[in-house]
Amino acid sequence: MGSSPHSVKRWQLSGTDYEKVRSTSSDTRLSCWTPLNNKNSNLQLFEERMTLVLHWFDLWTDRQRKHLLHSLLTRGTKSQLKYCRDLLMETLPVTQVDFTAVLPRFLSLYVMSFLSPRDLCSAAQVSWHWRMLSEQDCLWASRCITRGWFLPYTPAEKEYGAWKNHYVSCVSTLDWLTPREAAEQYGTLNQQRTLMTEEEEERRKERRIRQMIRDKLQEDKRQSMSTRRAWGSYTKPGAARGGSTQTGRPSSGITSSSWPSLSWPPRTVGSPSLCLSLDRGQTTSAAPSRDRVQTCSPPSERLNNASGALSSFTSRPALTHTVPPTHLSHPVLLLLISNRIPAYELLLSGVKAGVIVVLYDHRGTLSALLAQVERAIIGQGAQRLGLLAPGGTEEIHLLHRCILSERTLLNPDQRDFWEKLSGWVAPAEEGGGIDIFSPLAACAPGAALIQTLSSLTGLEVRTPMGLATGSFQNILSEWSDGSVCTRLSNQGPSAPALQFVCESVLQGWCRQAEWMEEALGGLRGHLGPQLQRLSLEARGRALGLFLWEKMCLEELCVSRDLNEALIEGLTALTRQRETRPLEFLAGFLTRWTNDKEGEESSGDKNKRADDFSSAPQSSQKCFSLIPEPPQIALDWRGAAARELHHSECLYLGRLGAVLKVYQEPLTAALNSNRAILSYNDIHMVLSPVTQILELNRVFQVDLEARLQQWGAEQCVGDVLVKLCSKLRVYTNYLNSYTTAIHTIDKCRETKPPFRAFLKRADRTLSTHMLSLQELLLCPLWRIQEYVTLLQALCLHTHTAHPDHTHLSSALNTLVTFREFTQKLKRNSERDRLIEQTQQMIQGCPNLSEGNRQLIITQDAALLRSPDEQIPDSLRIYEHVSDVGLFLFNDALVLTRRRVHHTPFTLTYQSTHTFLASVALSSLSVREITHTRYVCHAFVLEGPCRSWVCATERGEEREHFLSVLRPALNAALTGHQ
C-alpha cells in the first residue's frame, strides 16, 4: 500500500493545514482507535474508513449526498476549496461565457457600436444587462446627429435611453416612399423629367383617385368579411320595405340592426315633410303609407333590452362605402363639440361626411384642446370651423375654467388659442369662417364678442339670431351673416348648422335635447362598462347610433298633416271603447287620407274641426285673436315681439293644463268628500301655478293689444316692466318648488288614489304629452326665454327709440332673476350630489357640512413600493387595491373600490368603502415620472401618510390634477 492516496497531489498534502500532529505522549494516545505515532497504521486505518464512507455514499440518496458535500465544503479551508475548484474546472471545463460579463464595459460598448440599430434593438431583448448596454447614449447619439435629429432637451444625469427613444420616434414619423413612388415624384438620374400637359396631369390624378377608392373598398370588404355576423342573423335592407334602391346606395328601409351611413346628404330646407328618416337623404310623403306600417316595441321596452346592445353595433358590416374625408376634392369642415352638451352622442351619429369632429373633454385646457385639433386635422386645412359648447347670448363656456366673452377674448392664452386655431381655417376670401351654435347675435355683448373675434381671426363669424325659444331651437332660427344684424341671404333657417349635421338629426336634437339626455344618461351607465376602453368620440358615436336605432327616431314623422291626422285619430279613439285599437286607428287614417284628398271646400274642414280638440282652449284663443302684424322688410324687432307673443301663448296653454287637468279634478273630488289629496297638499303644489297664470294672462293681453297696432314706434317695454314689477310671484314659486316636488313624490307613494289619478292624467293630449313634474318646470324655462327674447329686442332697438329705456330696465331685472334661479339650481344639484355620494360610500362620515360641494370623482389604482429608499426612476410598485378619489372643495376622500361582475354578462357594479379623508389645506400632490415600472402615477402626500395612485389613461391623470391643483391653491388661500 502506498504512503499516500494516488489522487492527491503531494504539493496539496504538504500544505500548512496538513502538518504532523506532535503528541506529548510517549508512545500512543488512544492507540486502539487512532495510532498517531505509527504512520503506516494511521494511513491504513484512513483507507479503510474512507472505503467504508464511500460505500455508504453509494447507498445514500441524492439529497443525502448533497447534504454531505455541503457539510464537507463548509468545513474546508481556503486552500481545500481552491483545490475543489480546480478539480471541477478540469472535470467540467467552461466552453461559453457572456463577453459583457468578462470584458470591461468600454470594450463591450465598442463591440456593440458595430451593430445596426435593428440589431441593437434585438440585443436589448437578451437580458436586462444587455438592454442597459444597448440603450447607452454613446451608441445612439452619433446615429441621430449624423441624420440631423437633435434631442430637444438635455438628459438628466442618471437618465439613459433618451437618444434611442428619440431615434425611434424620428424613424416612426418618416414619410417612406417606395422606389417606384420616388421615381414618379422626383425622377431618376438617367432619365430627364418631361413636362406633362394639364390633360395628362388631370388623367393621372383621376387614375390615382380611382385606385385609392378601389383600395379603400377592398379594405372595407375585407373588414366586413372578418366581422360579419352569424349565419341567418343578417337581413337585407330592402327586404322589409320593398327593396327599392337608388344608384350607389341602399334603400331608405335600413333595418334597426345596421349602421346608418355617414354620408347622408342633407334634405331640402324647404321640404314640407320633416320626417326623421334614417336615410337622411330621401323625402317621405306626408300621408302614411301602408307599406311602412309595422309593429314595433315601445321605447321603454327597447331601452330595457340594452343588456345585449354591444353586439348591435360592434359586429355589423357597413352598408355603404364612402370615400374618407382626405379623399374629397373640396376642403373639409371642422366641428368642435363639448362633452357638456346634452345628448351630444346623437349629434355625433348624424355628422355628415367631410366633417372632422373633435369631441373634447370640458375639464381640459386650451393647450390640450389645441393639440387634439392638430392631431385630428392631420395637417389639412378646414373650410369652416364650427363650435358647439355650453353658453348663452353673452358668453360661451368653452372649458371648465375658460369662459369666452368680450372681456376674456383678449387674454394672452385665449388670444393665442384663437390665432392658432384660425390659422387652420381657410381665409375669408375663400369662404372660410367660424360658425358658433350659441345665439350671440341676440344681444349687444354677444354682438361685440362676434366683432372682436372676427377682427382677431380675420374670419367671418356667424351665430343664430336667437329668435326661437326652446332648449336649443335657436339653432333652427335665422343666422347672422357676419354683420350681426342681418340674416343670411338666399339661405333658409339653420343653413350653417346643416353643413355639419344632417337635418333630421339636428331638428330632433334641437327640439328634444333635454329629454334625450335623460335617456342617454341611463345608456351611459348601462353600456359604459362595455365601452370603457374606447375613446370618448367612439363611445359617443356608438351610444348615439344605439339610441337612434332602438328608439326608432327615424320613424317619428313630424310633418304637419300627419301630426294632425294622428291627433284626430287618437282623440276619436279616446271617446270610444275599442277592443281592437290598432285596427280602428288604421281604418281612421285610411278614411282621413281619402277625405283629405277629396275635400275641395271648407265645409269638410269645419265638419272635421267639430271632432277635433287637441290644443287647450286658452292657447287656441291666443292664436285666433291676434292678427298677423304687417311684415316689414328686415323688421327683426317685430319678429322678436311676435316670437315673444307666440311663446307666451304656448306657455299659458301649459299652465292652463295644470289647472284644468289637475287642480280642478282634485278640488272637485275634495268638495265631494272623495278626496284624493288634502287641501294643504293641493294648495302647496298647485296654488303658486294659479298666481303665475293670472299674472301672465294680464301680460299676454297687454302684449296682444300692442301687437295689433304694431308699428316702427310701437313700445312693449312698459308692458315688460309691469311684468317685472310682480316677479315676486315667481320668487315664491321657486322657493316652494322643491317642497312641491317632494310632496308629489310622497303622495304618489303613500296614496294609491293619487297614483291612479296621475296615471290617467299624465302624458295625455290635454297636458301636451307632459307629466305634472315636467309642467311645473315650465316657469323656470320661461325665465330663460324671457331673457333671450328681451336681449334680441334690445339689440334691434335703437338707443334713441322711446322703448329702449324700458327694455333695458326689464332686461336687467330679468337677468338678475335668472342668476337667482341658476343659483337655486346649482344649490339643488350640489345637495343632490352630496346625498348620492353619502349613500354610495359605506362607512363615510357626514359630508353635508358647511358649503361643501363635490368637484370631481376619479377611479385609480393604489400602488405600494417595497423599498422607499430606491430612487423614483428605479422603484418598482405593486398594485394593492382599487380606490376612488372624491374631490370636494375642502377635502379629498379616498375609498376602497370593489368591482362585482354580473354572471353571464359583461356588466359590473362598483361599491365604495371609506378609506381616508384629508383636508386640502394639508394635502400636496406630486407627479411620478413615467418609467418602465409605472405610468400615469402621482403621489398624494398628507400630514400623516401618503398614497401612490395611478390612473388607467394619461388623460385622466391630467384632467384630475388640473382640477386638484386649483382646488389646493384655493384651500390654502382660504386657510391663510
Secondary structure by P-SEA (a helix, b strand, c coil): cccccccccccccccccccbbbbcccccccccccccccaaaaaaaaaaaaaaaaaaaaaccaaaaaaaaaaaaaaccaaaaaaaaaaaaaacccccccccccccaaaaaaaaccccaaaaaaaaaccaaaaaaaacccccaaaaaaacccccccccccccaaaaaaaaaaaaacccccaaaaaaaccccccccccccaaaaaaaaaaaaaaaaaaaaaaaaaaaaaacccccccccccccccccccccccccccccccccccccccccccccccccccccccccccccccccccccccaaaaaaaccccccccccccccccccccccccbbbbbbbbbcccccaaaaaacccccbbbbbccccccaaaaaaaaaaaaccccccbbbbbcccccccccccccccccccccccaaaaaaaaaaaccccccccbbbbbbcccccccaaaaaaaaaaaaaccbbbbbbcccccccccccccccccccccccccccccaaaaaacccaaaaaaaaacaaaaaaaaaaaaaacccccccccaaaaaaaaaaaaaaaaccccccccaaaaaaaaaaaaaaaacccccaaaaaaaaaaaaaaaaaccccaaaaaaaaaacccccaaaaaaaaacccccccccaaaaaaaaaaaaaaaaaaaaaaaaaaccaaaaaaaaaaccccccaaaaaaccaaaaaaaaaaaaaaaaaaaaaaaccccccaaaaaaaaaaaaaaaaaaaaaaaaaaaaaaaaaaccaaaaaaaaacccccccccccaaaaaaaaaaaaaaaaaaaaaaaaaccccccaaaaaaaaaaaaaaaaaaaaaaaaaaaaaaaaaaaaaacccccccccccccccbbbbbbbbbbcccccccccbbbbbcbbbbbbbcccbbbbbbbbbbbccccccbbbbbccccccccccbbbbbbcccccccbbbbbbcccbbbbbbcccaaaaaaaaaaaaaaaaaaaaaac
